[in-house]
Amino acid sequence: MGSARFLNPSWSQARGLLYWKVTNPTLSPSHLQDLPGFTRSVYKRDHAVITPESHVFSPLPDWINTLGAYLITPAMGAHFVMYLAKMEVKSKSAVPPHDVERFLFVVQGSAVLKTDSGISHQLPVDSYAYLPANYKHSLESDETATIIIFERRYASVENLYPEPVIGSTEKQPLLETPGEVFELRKLLPASAPYDFNVHIMDFQPGEYLNVKEVHYNQHGLLLLEGQGIYRLGDSWYPVQAGDAIWMAPFVPQWYAALGKTPSRYLLYKDVNRNPL
């Protein structure tokens, strides 16, 4: 598909600006002080849009110096959780519950991933890690950092064992998207041991999904850059960087990028398992 159109040289030279609006949204709570009670957040039977002005942060259980805001949970009908972790100075993660796998993606600051083998990995903005269920690890930070995290109970299959994955978006190849114009990267292997994948999808202003999707997969989405319109069921939502979306199985869904800058979103998708 050729070279990436999204990350221009000025951004690669100033990585600190990448995803800046996720933690500094245009419509932040301070900008809405003159509109008491206003929120763009919506929760329905088959989808939800959770916007920054309605985030509720509280200490994450067993984490050190870290606040979290759960954006998607099984209480909605999802089979996974998606949450923001705001790590402060000298912060440290807890391990997930038994048989729960974890995917983390750094949107602000940096953190260090440590494993029982004694190996440490520095994770700056745009870096990510997948940790299989029951894989001992910790995420630590000596500065403020914001992490988006997906967790789910691993759907095991006999003789299939996923391996840890550590990487960054820019090192992943662009994949073919027949009939579509957006750019696609998959952050995890497509092989059978992995029961979900996480996609990075890039749209230029005015580009949109050709397929009006209806499928059995669930999605958890965080808009990282740009703005646009998302159709969910019979509703149409203006969305921007910092907004999170849950999509239940078979909800009609469609996106179009608007504005003057490219759009990028991070998308969770369950894969490689029979829906029965």
Accessible surface in RSA format (square Angstrom, percent):
REM  Atomic radii and reference values for relative SASA: ProtOr
REM  Chains: A
REM  Algorithm: Lee & Richards
REM  Probe-radius: 1.40
REM  Slices: 20
REM RES _ NUM      All-atoms   Total-Side   Main-Chain    Non-polar    All polar
REM                ABS   REL    ABS   REL    ABS   REL    ABS   REL    ABS   REL
RES MET A   1    92.04  47.7  25.77  17.1  66.28 157.8  43.51  37.0  48.54  64.3
RES GLY A   2    59.95  73.9   0.00   N/A  59.95  73.9  41.38 113.5  18.57  41.6
RES SER A   3   102.01  86.2  77.98 104.1  24.03  55.3  54.28 115.6  47.73  66.9
RES ALA A   4    38.31  35.2  15.17  23.4  23.14  52.6  15.17  21.4  23.14  61.3
RES ARG A   5   100.80  42.3  75.68  38.6  25.12  59.8  65.01  88.8  35.79  21.7
RES PHE A   6     1.80   0.9   0.00   0.0   1.80   4.7   0.00   0.0   1.80   5.1
RES LEU A   7    41.10  22.9  21.66  15.5  19.44  48.9  21.66  15.2  19.44  52.3
RES ASN A   8    63.32  43.7  58.91  56.9   4.41  10.6  27.95  67.3  35.37  34.2
RES PRO A   9    96.23  70.1  92.05  83.9   4.18  15.2  95.87  79.2   0.36   2.2
RES SER A  10    68.24  57.7  58.99  78.7   9.25  21.3  50.77 108.1  17.47  24.5
RES TRP A  11    55.80  22.4  53.54  25.9   2.26   5.3  31.14  16.6  24.66  40.0
RES SER A  12    64.76  54.7  44.20  59.0  20.56  47.4  36.28  77.2  28.48  39.9
RES GLN A  13   151.06  84.5 112.28  82.1  38.78  92.3  46.42  98.8 104.64  79.4
RES ALA A  14    38.82  35.7  30.24  46.7   8.58  19.5  38.44  54.1   0.38   1.0
RES ARG A  15    73.41  30.8  69.05  35.2   4.37  10.4  52.11  71.2  21.30  12.9
RES GLY A  16    65.35  80.6   0.00   N/A  65.35  80.6  40.45 111.0  24.90  55.8
RES LEU A  17   113.32  63.1 105.86  75.7   7.47  18.8 105.86  74.3   7.47  20.1
RES LEU A  18     8.91   5.0   4.38   3.1   4.53  11.4   6.01   4.2   2.90   7.8
RES TYR A  19     0.10   0.0   0.00   0.0   0.10   0.3   0.00   0.0   0.10   0.1
RES TRP A  20   130.93  52.5 125.96  61.0   4.97  11.7 108.58  57.9  22.34  36.2
RES LYS A  21    98.32  48.0  97.46  59.8   0.86   2.1  48.94  44.0  49.38  52.6
RES VAL A  22     9.84   6.5   0.95   0.9   8.90  21.4   0.95   0.8   8.90  24.1
RES THR A  23    42.49  30.2  16.14  16.4  26.35  62.8  18.61  25.0  23.88  36.1
RES ASN A  24    61.03  42.1  51.17  49.4   9.87  23.8  10.69  25.7  50.35  48.7
RES PRO A  25    10.50   7.7   7.76   7.1   2.74  10.0   7.98   6.6   2.52  15.7
RES THR A  26    73.51  52.3  63.44  64.3  10.07  24.0  60.52  81.3  12.98  19.6
RES LEU A  27    59.80  33.3  59.76  42.8   0.03   0.1  59.76  42.0   0.03   0.1
RES SER A  28    17.20  14.5  17.20  23.0   0.00   0.0  14.32  30.5   2.88   4.0
RES PRO A  29    79.60  58.0  71.78  65.4   7.82  28.4  74.35  61.4   5.26  32.7
RES SER A  30    72.00  60.8  54.33  72.5  17.67  40.7  42.81  91.2  29.20  40.9
RES HIS A  31   116.76  63.8  86.24  59.9  30.51  78.1  64.40  66.4  52.35  60.9
RES LEU A  32    16.54   9.2  11.42   8.2   5.12  12.9  12.09   8.5   4.45  12.0
RES GLN A  33   139.09  77.8 111.98  81.8  27.11  64.5  41.81  89.0  97.28  73.8
RES ASP A  34   136.25  95.4 112.82 112.3  23.43  55.4  37.26  87.7  98.99  98.7
RES LEU A  35    97.78  54.5  92.91  66.5   4.87  12.2  95.37  67.0   2.41   6.5
RES PRO A  36   124.05  90.4  89.93  82.0  34.12 124.0  99.92  82.5  24.13 150.0
RES GLY A  37    85.17 105.0   0.00   N/A  85.17 105.0  45.09 123.7  40.09  89.8
RES PHE A  38    90.90  45.5  72.11  44.7  18.79  48.9  78.53  47.6  12.37  35.4
RES THR A  39    60.76  43.2  42.93  43.5  17.83  42.5  42.93  57.7  17.83  26.9
RES ARG A  40    46.96  19.7  35.26  18.0  11.70  27.9  39.28  53.7   7.68   4.7
RES SER A  41    28.48  24.1  13.24  17.7  15.24  35.1  13.46  28.7  15.03  21.1
RES VAL A  42    42.78  28.1  37.02  33.5   5.76  13.9  42.46  36.9   0.32   0.9
RES TYR A  43   128.35  59.9 101.04  57.5  27.31  71.1  81.67  61.4  46.68  57.5
RES LYS A  44    91.54  44.7  84.98  52.1   6.56  15.6  59.57  53.6  31.97  34.1
RES ARG A  45   200.06  84.0 176.32  89.9  23.74  56.5  89.50 122.3 110.56  67.0
RES ASP A  46    26.23  18.4  26.17  26.0   0.06   0.1   4.29  10.1  21.94  21.9
RES HIS A  47     4.05   2.2   4.05   2.8   0.00   0.0   4.05   4.2   0.00   0.0
RES ALA A  48     0.00   0.0   0.00   0.0   0.00   0.0   0.00   0.0   0.00   0.0
RES VAL A  49     1.93   1.3   1.93   1.7   0.00   0.0   1.93   1.7   0.00   0.0
RES ILE A  50    28.24  16.1  28.24  21.0   0.00   0.0  28.24  20.3   0.00   0.0
RES THR A  51     0.00   0.0   0.00   0.0   0.00   0.0   0.00   0.0   0.00   0.0
RES PRO A  52    13.80  10.1   7.34   6.7   6.46  23.5   7.34   6.1   6.46  40.2
RES GLU A  53    28.47  16.3   4.63   3.5  23.84  56.8   4.59   8.9  23.88  19.5
RES SER A  54    42.29  35.7  22.36  29.8  19.93  45.9  29.53  62.9  12.77  17.9
RES HIS A  55    36.62  20.0  12.62   8.8  24.00  61.4   9.35   9.6  27.27  31.7
RES VAL A  56   121.05  79.7 106.28  96.2  14.77  35.6 109.26  94.9  11.79  32.0
RES PHE A  57    58.02  29.0  30.64  19.0  27.37  71.2  30.64  18.6  27.37  78.3
RES SER A  58    60.89  51.5  58.68  78.3   2.20   5.1  31.58  67.3  29.30  41.1
RES PRO A  59   104.13  75.9  91.31  83.2  12.82  46.6  91.31  75.4  12.82  79.7
RES LEU A  60     6.53   3.6   2.92   2.1   3.61   9.1   2.92   2.0   3.61   9.7
RES PRO A  61    94.48  68.9  78.02  71.1  16.45  59.8  89.15  73.6   5.32  33.1
RES ASP A  62   128.34  89.9  93.26  92.8  35.08  83.0  27.71  65.2 100.63 100.4
RES TRP A  63    28.35  11.4   9.03   4.4  19.32  45.4   0.93   0.5  27.42  44.5
RES ILE A  64    91.78  52.2  88.79  66.1   3.00   7.2  91.78  66.1   0.00   0.0
RES ASN A  65    80.03  55.2  59.16  57.2  20.87  50.3  17.14  41.2  62.89  60.8
RES THR A  66     7.18   5.1   0.00   0.0   7.18  17.1   0.08   0.1   7.10  10.7
RES LEU A  67    71.92  40.1  71.92  51.5   0.00   0.0  71.92  50.5   0.00   0.0
RES GLY A  68     2.23   2.7   0.00   N/A   2.23   2.7   0.00   0.0   2.23   5.0
RES ALA A  69     1.19   1.1   1.04   1.6   0.15   0.3   1.19   1.7   0.00   0.0
RES TYR A  70   111.68  52.1  82.32  46.8  29.36  76.4  58.44  43.9  53.24  65.6
RES LEU A  71     4.33   2.4   1.44   1.0   2.89   7.3   2.92   2.0   1.41   3.8
RES ILE A  72     0.74   0.4   0.41   0.3   0.33   0.8   0.74   0.5   0.00   0.0
RES THR A  73    35.97  25.6  35.68  36.2   0.30   0.7  28.27  38.0   7.71  11.6
RES PRO A  74    80.96  59.0  66.92  61.0  14.04  51.1  67.15  55.4  13.81  85.9
RES ALA A  75    98.89  90.9  56.95  87.9  41.94  95.4  70.59  99.4  28.30  75.0
RES MET A  76    34.77  18.0  25.15  16.6   9.62  22.9  26.30  22.4   8.47  11.2
RES GLY A  77    50.29  62.0   0.00   N/A  50.29  62.0  30.91  84.8  19.38  43.4
RES ALA A  78     5.82   5.3   0.00   0.0   5.82  13.2   0.09   0.1   5.73  15.2
RES HIS A  79    69.43  37.9  49.38  34.3  20.05  51.3  44.61  46.0  24.81  28.9
RES PHE A  80     2.65   1.3   0.16   0.1   2.49   6.5   2.65   1.6   0.00   0.0
RES VAL A  81    28.01  18.4  27.94  25.3   0.07   0.2  27.94  24.3   0.07   0.2
RES MET A  82     0.00   0.0   0.00   0.0   0.00   0.0   0.00   0.0   0.00   0.0
RES TYR A  83     4.20   2.0   4.20   2.4   0.00   0.0   0.25   0.2   3.95   4.9
RES LEU A  84     7.84   4.4   7.84   5.6   0.00   0.0   7.84   5.5   0.00   0.0
RES ALA A  85     0.00   0.0   0.00   0.0   0.00   0.0   0.00   0.0   0.00   0.0
RES LYS A  86    75.37  36.8  75.36  46.2   0.01   0.0  29.12  26.2  46.25  49.3
RES MET A  87     1.00   0.5   0.00   0.0   1.00   2.4   0.00   0.0   1.00   1.3
RES GLU A  88    74.75  42.9  74.75  56.6   0.00   0.0  32.54  62.9  42.22  34.5
RES VAL A  89    83.07  54.7  77.32  70.0   5.75  13.9  77.32  67.2   5.75  15.6
RES LYS A  90   156.01  76.1 143.32  87.9  12.68  30.2  91.54  82.4  64.46  68.7
RES SER A  91     3.43   2.9   0.00   0.0   3.43   7.9   0.10   0.2   3.32   4.7
RES LYS A  92    85.22  41.6  85.22  52.3   0.00   0.0  30.40  27.4  54.83  58.4
RES SER A  93     8.76   7.4   0.00   0.0   8.76  20.2   0.00   0.0   8.76  12.3
RES ALA A  94    15.71  14.4   9.12  14.1   6.59  15.0  15.71  22.1   0.00   0.0
RES VAL A  95    91.61  60.3  77.64  70.3  13.97  33.7  77.64  67.5  13.97  37.9
RES PRO A  96    20.02  14.6   8.82   8.0  11.19  40.7  10.07   8.3   9.94  61.8
RES PRO A  97    82.33  60.0  69.02  62.9  13.30  48.4  80.82  66.7   1.50   9.3
RES HIS A  98   132.75  72.6 119.67  83.2  13.07  33.4  88.70  91.4  44.05  51.3
RES ASP A  99    56.38  39.5  56.37  56.1   0.01   0.0   9.95  23.4  46.42  46.3
RES VAL A 100    11.67   7.7  10.50   9.5   1.17   2.8  10.50   9.1   1.17   3.2
RES GLU A 101     0.10   0.1   0.10   0.1   0.00   0.0   0.00   0.0   0.10   0.1
RES ARG A 102     4.32   1.8   4.18   2.1   0.14   0.3   0.22   0.3   4.09   2.5
RES PHE A 103     0.00   0.0   0.00   0.0   0.00   0.0   0.00   0.0   0.00   0.0
RES LEU A 104     1.03   0.6   1.03   0.7   0.00   0.0   1.03   0.7   0.00   0.0
RES PHE A 105     0.00   0.0   0.00   0.0   0.00   0.0   0.00   0.0   0.00   0.0
RES VAL A 106     0.00   0.0   0.00   0.0   0.00   0.0   0.00   0.0   0.00   0.0
RES VAL A 107     1.42   0.9   0.00   0.0   1.42   3.4   0.00   0.0   1.42   3.8
RES GLN A 108    56.90  31.8  55.20  40.3   1.71   4.1  27.30  58.1  29.60  22.5
RES GLY A 109    19.00  23.4   0.00   N/A  19.00  23.4  11.69  32.1   7.31  16.4
RES SER A 110    18.47  15.6  17.39  23.2   1.08   2.5  10.34  22.0   8.13  11.4
RES ALA A 111     1.24   1.1   0.00   0.0   1.24   2.8   1.24   1.8   0.00   0.0
RES VAL A 112    36.70  24.2  36.70  33.2   0.00   0.0  36.70  31.9   0.00   0.0
RES LEU A 113     0.11   0.1   0.11   0.1   0.00   0.0   0.11   0.1   0.00   0.0
RES LYS A 114    85.10  41.5  83.60  51.3   1.49   3.5  40.28  36.3  44.82  47.7
RES THR A 115    17.33  12.3   6.62   6.7  10.71  25.5   7.22   9.7  10.11  15.3
RES ASP A 116   113.61  79.6  77.86  77.5  35.75  84.5  36.76  86.5  76.85  76.6
RES SER A 117    85.18  72.0  42.98  57.4  42.20  97.2  52.19 111.1  33.00  46.2
RES GLY A 118    66.17  81.6   0.00   N/A  66.17  81.6  37.27 102.3  28.90  64.7
RES ILE A 119    97.70  55.6  93.38  69.6   4.32  10.4  97.46  70.2   0.24   0.7
RES SER A 120    64.63  54.6  38.52  51.4  26.12  60.2  25.08  53.4  39.55  55.4
RES HIS A 121    57.51  31.4  53.41  37.1   4.10  10.5  34.69  35.8  22.82  26.5
RES GLN A 122   113.17  63.3  89.52  65.4  23.65  56.3  51.76 110.2  61.41  46.6
RES LEU A 123     2.66   1.5   2.66   1.9   0.00   0.0   2.66   1.9   0.00   0.0
RES PRO A 124    54.42  39.7  54.42  49.6   0.00   0.0  54.42  44.9   0.00   0.0
RES VAL A 125    13.34   8.8  12.38  11.2   0.96   2.3  12.38  10.8   0.96   2.6
RES ASP A 126     0.26   0.2   0.26   0.3   0.00   0.0   0.01   0.0   0.26   0.3
RES SER A 127     6.48   5.5   6.48   8.6   0.00   0.0   1.17   2.5   5.31   7.4
RES TYR A 128     1.60   0.7   1.60   0.9   0.00   0.0   0.00   0.0   1.60   2.0
RES ALA A 129     0.00   0.0   0.00   0.0   0.00   0.0   0.00   0.0   0.00   0.0
RES TYR A 130     1.24   0.6   1.24   0.7   0.00   0.0   1.08   0.8   0.16   0.2
RES LEU A 131     1.46   0.8   1.00   0.7   0.46   1.2   1.00   0.7   0.46   1.2
RES PRO A 132    15.60  11.4  13.08  11.9   2.52   9.1  13.08  10.8   2.52  15.6
RES ALA A 133    24.74  22.7   8.16  12.6  16.58  37.7   8.16  11.5  16.58  43.9
RES ASN A 134    85.88  59.2  47.57  46.0  38.31  92.2  39.30  94.6  46.58  45.0
RES TYR A 135    72.47  33.8  63.71  36.2   8.76  22.8  48.29  36.3  24.17  29.8
RES LYS A 136   139.14  67.9 132.59  81.4   6.54  15.6  77.38  69.6  61.76  65.8
RES HIS A 137    10.81   5.9   0.97   0.7   9.83  25.2   5.61   5.8   5.19   6.0
RES SER A 138    15.81  13.4  15.34  20.5   0.47   1.1   9.85  21.0   5.96   8.3
RES LEU A 139     0.43   0.2   0.43   0.3   0.00   0.0   0.43   0.3   0.00   0.0
RES GLU A 140    40.75  23.4  40.47  30.6   0.29   0.7  10.42  20.2  30.33  24.8
RES SER A 141     4.94   4.2   0.00   0.0   4.94  11.4   3.94   8.4   1.01   1.4
RES ASP A 142   120.01  84.1 100.17  99.7  19.84  46.9  34.32  80.8  85.69  85.5
RES GLU A 143    84.89  48.7  82.98  62.8   1.91   4.5  30.25  58.5  54.64  44.6
RES THR A 144    64.76  46.1  62.98  63.8   1.78   4.2  42.28  56.8  22.48  34.0
RES ALA A 145     1.36   1.3   0.00   0.0   1.36   3.1   0.00   0.0   1.36   3.6
RES THR A 146     4.93   3.5   4.93   5.0   0.00   0.0   0.38   0.5   4.56   6.9
RES ILE A 147     0.00   0.0   0.00   0.0   0.00   0.0   0.00   0.0   0.00   0.0
RES ILE A 148     0.00   0.0   0.00   0.0   0.00   0.0   0.00   0.0   0.00   0.0
RES ILE A 149     0.04   0.0   0.04   0.0   0.00   0.0   0.04   0.0   0.00   0.0
RES PHE A 150     0.97   0.5   0.97   0.6   0.00   0.0   0.97   0.6   0.00   0.0
RES GLU A 151    16.17   9.3  14.36  10.9   1.82   4.3   2.15   4.2  14.02  11.4
RES ARG A 152    29.24  12.3  23.80  12.1   5.43  12.9   6.20   8.5  23.03  14.0
RES ARG A 153   146.02  61.3 135.56  69.1  10.47  24.9  63.58  86.9  82.44  50.0
RES TYR A 154    35.38  16.5  20.11  11.4  15.28  39.8  20.11  15.1  15.28  18.8
RES ALA A 155    33.90  31.2  24.04  37.1   9.87  22.4  33.90  47.7   0.00   0.0
RES SER A 156    90.28  76.3  64.57  86.2  25.70  59.2  28.17  60.0  62.10  87.0
RES VAL A 157    60.58  39.9  52.38  47.4   8.20  19.8  57.48  49.9   3.09   8.4
RES GLU A 158   152.02  87.3 124.97  94.5  27.05  64.4  53.30 103.1  98.72  80.6
RES ASN A 159   112.22  77.4  92.57  89.5  19.65  47.3  25.11  60.4  87.11  84.2
RES LEU A 160    49.13  27.4  45.85  32.8   3.28   8.2  46.52  32.7   2.61   7.0
RES TYR A 161   162.94  76.1 149.30  84.9  13.64  35.5 115.42  86.7  47.53  58.6
RES PRO A 162    18.86  13.7   9.42   8.6   9.44  34.3  10.02   8.3   8.84  54.9
RES GLU A 163   111.53  64.0 111.41  84.3   0.12   0.3  47.89  92.6  63.64  52.0
RES PRO A 164    47.52  34.6  28.70  26.2  18.82  68.4  28.91  23.9  18.62 115.7
RES VAL A 165    28.10  18.5  24.09  21.8   4.02   9.7  28.10  24.4   0.00   0.0
RES ILE A 166    65.29  37.2  33.81  25.2  31.48  75.9  33.81  24.3  31.48  85.4
RES GLY A 167    17.83  22.0   0.00   N/A  17.83  22.0  16.29  44.7   1.55   3.5
RES SER A 168    12.55  10.6  12.42  16.6   0.13   0.3  11.78  25.1   0.77   1.1
RES THR A 169     0.22   0.2   0.22   0.2   0.00   0.0   0.22   0.3   0.00   0.0
RES GLU A 170    87.74  50.4  62.45  47.2  25.30  60.2  17.78  34.4  69.97  57.1
RES LYS A 171   161.40  78.7 130.97  80.4  30.43  72.5  81.16  73.1  80.24  85.5
RES GLN A 172    42.18  23.6  37.40  27.3   4.79  11.4   0.47   1.0  41.72  31.6
RES PRO A 173    88.65  64.6  76.69  69.9  11.96  43.5  88.20  72.8   0.45   2.8
RES LEU A 174    33.30  18.5  10.42   7.5  22.87  57.5  10.42   7.3  22.87  61.6
RES LEU A 175    59.59  33.2  57.59  41.2   2.00   5.0  59.59  41.8   0.00   0.0
RES GLU A 176   126.85  72.8 109.23  82.6  17.62  42.0  55.59 107.5  71.26  58.2
RES THR A 177    15.15  10.8   4.91   5.0  10.24  24.4   8.98  12.1   6.17   9.3
RES PRO A 178   124.66  90.9  93.90  85.6  30.76 111.8 106.18  87.7  18.48 114.9
RES GLY A 179    65.44  80.7   0.00   N/A  65.44  80.7  41.57 114.1  23.87  53.5
RES GLU A 180    32.88  18.9  14.42  10.9  18.45  43.9  12.26  23.7  20.61  16.8
RES VAL A 181    83.18  54.7  71.88  65.1  11.31  27.2  77.28  67.1   5.91  16.0
RES PHE A 182    15.91   8.0  15.91   9.9   0.00   0.0  15.91   9.6   0.00   0.0
RES GLU A 183     4.18   2.4   3.85   2.9   0.33   0.8   0.42   0.8   3.75   3.1
RES LEU A 184    18.76  10.4  18.70  13.4   0.05   0.1  18.76  13.2   0.00   0.0
RES ARG A 185    11.94   5.0  11.94   6.1   0.00   0.0   0.27   0.4  11.68   7.1
RES LYS A 186    72.30  35.3  62.63  38.4   9.68  23.0  12.98  11.7  59.32  63.2
RES LEU A 187     3.43   1.9   0.00   0.0   3.43   8.6   0.43   0.3   3.00   8.1
RES LEU A 188     7.04   3.9   0.23   0.2   6.81  17.1   2.77   1.9   4.27  11.5
RES PRO A 189    55.67  40.6  42.32  38.6  13.36  48.6  54.70  45.2   0.97   6.0
RES ALA A 190    72.35  66.5  49.84  76.9  22.51  51.2  52.24  73.6  20.11  53.3
RES SER A 191    56.26  47.5  44.04  58.8  12.23  28.2  47.27 100.7   8.99  12.6
RES ALA A 192    48.95  45.0  42.70  65.9   6.26  14.2  43.21  60.9   5.74  15.2
RES PRO A 193    25.64  18.7  25.64  23.4   0.00   0.0  25.64  21.2   0.00   0.0
RES TYR A 194    12.88   6.0  12.48   7.1   0.40   1.0   7.22   5.4   5.66   7.0
RES ASP A 195     0.81   0.6   0.08   0.1   0.73   1.7   0.00   0.0   0.81   0.8
RES PHE A 196     2.36   1.2   1.71   1.1   0.65   1.7   1.71   1.0   0.65   1.9
RES ASN A 197     4.09   2.8   4.09   4.0   0.00   0.0   1.33   3.2   2.76   2.7
RES VAL A 198     0.00   0.0   0.00   0.0   0.00   0.0   0.00   0.0   0.00   0.0
RES HIS A 199    15.80   8.6  15.80  11.0   0.00   0.0   9.17   9.5   6.63   7.7
RES ILE A 200     0.42   0.2   0.00   0.0   0.42   1.0   0.00   0.0   0.42   1.1
RES MET A 201    12.96   6.7  12.96   8.6   0.00   0.0  11.48   9.8   1.48   2.0
RES ASP A 202     1.27   0.9   1.27   1.3   0.00   0.0   1.10   2.6   0.17   0.2
RES PHE A 203     0.13   0.1   0.00   0.0   0.13   0.3   0.11   0.1   0.01   0.0
RES GLN A 204    43.51  24.3  43.51  31.8   0.00   0.0  18.72  39.8  24.79  18.8
RES PRO A 205    51.16  37.3  30.07  27.4  21.09  76.7  30.50  25.2  20.67 128.4
RES GLY A 206    52.54  64.8   0.00   N/A  52.54  64.8  34.32  94.2  18.23  40.8
RES GLU A 207    31.65  18.2  28.73  21.7   2.92   6.9  17.94  34.7  13.71  11.2
RES TYR A 208   115.58  54.0 112.62  64.1   2.95   7.7  64.31  48.3  51.26  63.2
RES LEU A 209     6.44   3.6   6.22   4.4   0.22   0.6   6.22   4.4   0.22   0.6
RES ASN A 210    76.73  52.9  74.24  71.7   2.49   6.0  10.16  24.5  66.57  64.3
RES VAL A 211    80.77  53.1  76.73  69.5   4.04   9.7  80.73  70.1   0.04   0.1
RES LYS A 212   127.13  62.0 110.53  67.8  16.59  39.5  71.37  64.2  55.75  59.4
RES GLU A 213    51.91  29.8  49.72  37.6   2.19   5.2   9.12  17.6  42.78  34.9
RES VAL A 214    83.72  55.1  54.79  49.6  28.92  69.7  54.79  47.6  28.92  78.4
RES HIS A 215    34.33  18.8  30.36  21.1   3.97  10.2  33.80  34.8   0.53   0.6
RES TYR A 216    81.71  38.1  75.16  42.8   6.55  17.0  57.94  43.5  23.77  29.3
RES ASN A 217    10.66   7.3  10.56  10.2   0.10   0.2   0.00   0.0  10.66  10.3
RES GLN A 218    13.92   7.8  13.92  10.2   0.00   0.0   1.30   2.8  12.62   9.6
RES HIS A 219     4.55   2.5   4.55   3.2   0.00   0.0   1.91   2.0   2.64   3.1
RES GLY A 220     0.00   0.0   0.00   N/A   0.00   0.0   0.00   0.0   0.00   0.0
RES LEU A 221     1.22   0.7   1.22   0.9   0.00   0.0   1.22   0.9   0.00   0.0
RES LEU A 222     0.32   0.2   0.32   0.2   0.00   0.0   0.32   0.2   0.00   0.0
RES LEU A 223     1.82   1.0   1.82   1.3   0.00   0.0   1.82   1.3   0.00   0.0
RES LEU A 224     0.00   0.0   0.00   0.0   0.00   0.0   0.00   0.0   0.00   0.0
RES GLU A 225    19.14  11.0  19.14  14.5   0.00   0.0   0.32   0.6  18.82  15.4
RES GLY A 226    13.56  16.7   0.00   N/A  13.56  16.7   6.64  18.2   6.92  15.5
RES GLN A 227    83.03  46.4  83.01  60.7   0.02   0.0  14.03  29.9  69.00  52.3
RES GLY A 228     3.27   4.0   0.00   N/A   3.27   4.0   0.26   0.7   3.01   6.7
RES ILE A 229    41.06  23.4  41.06  30.6   0.00   0.0  41.06  29.6   0.00   0.0
RES TYR A 230     5.95   2.8   5.95   3.4   0.00   0.0   0.94   0.7   5.01   6.2
RES ARG A 231    62.99  26.4  62.99  32.1   0.00   0.0   3.24   4.4  59.75  36.2
RES LEU A 232     0.00   0.0   0.00   0.0   0.00   0.0   0.00   0.0   0.00   0.0
RES GLY A 233     9.64  11.9   0.00   N/A   9.64  11.9   9.64  26.5   0.00   0.0
RES ASP A 234   133.12  93.2 105.46 105.0  27.66  65.4  37.17  87.5  95.95  95.7
RES SER A 235    23.09  19.5  18.70  25.0   4.39  10.1  11.34  24.2  11.74  16.5
RES TRP A 236   142.38  57.1 119.03  57.6  23.36  54.8 100.76  53.7  41.62  67.5
RES TYR A 237    23.22  10.8  23.22  13.2   0.00   0.0  22.91  17.2   0.30   0.4
RES PRO A 238    91.28  66.5  87.98  80.2   3.30  12.0  88.35  72.9   2.93  18.2
RES VAL A 239     5.62   3.7   1.29   1.2   4.33  10.4   2.49   2.2   3.13   8.5
RES GLN A 240    25.33  14.2  25.33  18.5   0.00   0.0  11.89  25.3  13.44  10.2
RES ALA A 241     2.70   2.5   1.58   2.4   1.12   2.5   1.58   2.2   1.12   3.0
RES GLY A 242     1.10   1.4   0.00   N/A   1.10   1.4   0.15   0.4   0.94   2.1
RES ASP A 243     0.29   0.2   0.28   0.3   0.00   0.0   0.28   0.7   0.00   0.0
RES ALA A 244     0.09   0.1   0.09   0.1   0.00   0.0   0.09   0.1   0.00   0.0
RES ILE A 245     0.79   0.4   0.79   0.6   0.00   0.0   0.79   0.6   0.00   0.0
RES TRP A 246     3.28   1.3   3.10   1.5   0.18   0.4   3.10   1.7   0.18   0.3
RES MET A 247     0.13   0.1   0.13   0.1   0.00   0.0   0.13   0.1   0.00   0.0
RES ALA A 248     9.76   9.0   9.60  14.8   0.15   0.3   9.60  13.5   0.15   0.4
RES PRO A 249    53.90  39.3  41.64  38.0  12.26  44.6  41.64  34.4  12.26  76.2
RES PHE A 250   124.53  62.3 113.54  70.3  10.99  28.6 114.13  69.2  10.39  29.7
RES VAL A 251     1.86   1.2   0.00   0.0   1.86   4.5   1.77   1.5   0.09   0.3
RES PRO A 252    44.21  32.2  44.21  40.3   0.00   0.0  44.21  36.5   0.00   0.0
RES GLN A 253     4.56   2.6   3.53   2.6   1.04   2.5   0.88   1.9   3.68   2.8
RES TRP A 254    44.90  18.0  44.90  21.7   0.00   0.0  40.88  21.8   4.02   6.5
RES TYR A 255     0.02   0.0   0.02   0.0   0.00   0.0   0.02   0.0   0.00   0.0
RES ALA A 256    10.92  10.0  10.92  16.9   0.00   0.0  10.92  15.4   0.00   0.0
RES ALA A 257     0.04   0.0   0.00   0.0   0.04   0.1   0.00   0.0   0.04   0.1
RES LEU A 258    80.53  44.8  77.52  55.5   3.01   7.6  80.28  56.4   0.24   0.7
RES GLY A 259    38.02  46.9   0.00   N/A  38.02  46.9  16.90  46.4  21.12  47.3
RES LYS A 260   198.92  97.0 166.59 102.2  32.33  77.0 113.41 102.1  85.51  91.1
RES THR A 261    74.16  52.7  73.71  74.7   0.44   1.0  58.24  78.2  15.92  24.1
RES PRO A 262    24.91  18.2  24.36  22.2   0.55   2.0  24.36  20.1   0.55   3.4
RES SER A 263     0.00   0.0   0.00   0.0   0.00   0.0   0.00   0.0   0.00   0.0
RES ARG A 264     0.16   0.1   0.16   0.1   0.00   0.0   0.00   0.0   0.16   0.1
RES TYR A 265     1.98   0.9   1.98   1.1   0.00   0.0   0.04   0.0   1.94   2.4
RES LEU A 266     0.00   0.0   0.00   0.0   0.00   0.0   0.00   0.0   0.00   0.0
RES LEU A 267    12.02   6.7  12.02   8.6   0.00   0.0  12.02   8.4   0.00   0.0
RES TYR A 268     0.60   0.3   0.60   0.3   0.00   0.0   0.60   0.4   0.00   0.0
RES LYS A 269    55.99  27.3  55.99  34.4   0.00   0.0   6.62   6.0  49.37  52.6
RES ASP A 270    19.19  13.4  19.11  19.0   0.08   0.2   4.53  10.7  14.66  14.6
RES VAL A 271    31.20  20.5  27.32  24.7   3.87   9.3  30.19  26.2   1.00   2.7
RES ASN A 272    62.28  42.9  27.78  26.8  34.50  83.1  16.69  40.2  45.59  44.1
RES ARG A 273    44.68  18.8  33.31  17.0  11.37  27.1  37.05  50.6   7.63   4.6
RES ASN A 274   113.11  78.0  84.27  81.4  28.83  69.4  34.99  84.2  78.11  75.5
RES PRO A 275    99.74  72.7  57.97  52.8  41.77 151.8  69.23  57.2  30.50 189.6
RES LEU A 276   199.56 111.1 137.64  98.5  61.92 155.7 156.10 109.6  43.46 117.0
END  Absolute sums over single chains surface
CHAIN  1 A    12842.5      10095.4       2747.2       7784.1       5058.4
END  Absolute sums over all chains
TOTAL         12842.5      10095.4       2747.2       7784.1       5058.4
